[in-house]
Amino acid sequence: MIYERLKQVVEREERAALFTVVEGEALGAKLLVLESGETLGDGTAELAERAPELIRRGRNELLELPGGRVFCEIYQPAPRLLVIGAVDTAEELCRAAKQLGWRTIVADASGKFATNERLPSADEILVAWPDEALARVAPDHQTAVIVLTHDDKFDTPALTGALATEAFYVGALGSRRNQERRRERLLEAGVAEHELDRIVGPCGLDIGANTPAETAVSILAEILAVRAGRSGGRLCESRTRIHAEV
């Protein structure tokens, strides 16, 4: 019964946590908890209560409980990358993100630039203004949004709209001078000062990126670090675990 429902979870791209007792009296017992609250199997109320937080965190975890140990396996749709601005870096971002198993979406108001020929690696291409694209995609806590445009009429609605979502990462390409000017425009548009702190700009890690492909690596590396709760510094200088805990 559990595995039949789990198969549906995968097919329907739902979110769920599968708990398996790996140490203790109920060894082998399983409990499936969906994001909707639906439950199947055997498990304590404590596990069901912890499920929403664990699902949102999005990582497999080994739980140490009074009665033993329980492995929590998370099932969820692929993380999404929404790129606003069909420039060269957009294709490089999509190409690299697909290697990570992410779903990639590019939006641009111009049908001249937002084409399959220019963006062969994008899973979805939207010829739409930023506010329309954001409404259609509806970024959630597993979505990263990158703004690659350099025009206030695109930047302002794109960033304002992205900040109104649960996107875990909102990045903006551009020089430090452009970031300051962009910040002023957003304040004029009514964005609160504390909300502006969510914008990562200039986005990316400091690796000396020059080409669109290198810039994409820099940005994606930062996105992965943020998603894992890491700073993105050099491993040889870090004292934390090399791999994010699972």
Secondary structure, 3 states (H helix, E strand, C coil): CHHHHHHHHHHHCCCEEEEEEEEECCCCCEEEEECCCCEEECCCHHHHHHHHHHHHHCCCEEEEECCEEEEEEEECCCCEEEEECCCHHHHHHHHHHHHCCCEEEEEECCCCCCCCCCCCCCCEEEECCHHHHHHHHCCCCCEEEEECCCCHHHHHHHHHHHHCCCCCEEEECCCHHHHHHHHHHHHHCCCCHHHHCCEECCCCCCCCCCCHHHHHHHHHHHHHHHHHCCCCCCHHHCCCCCCCCC
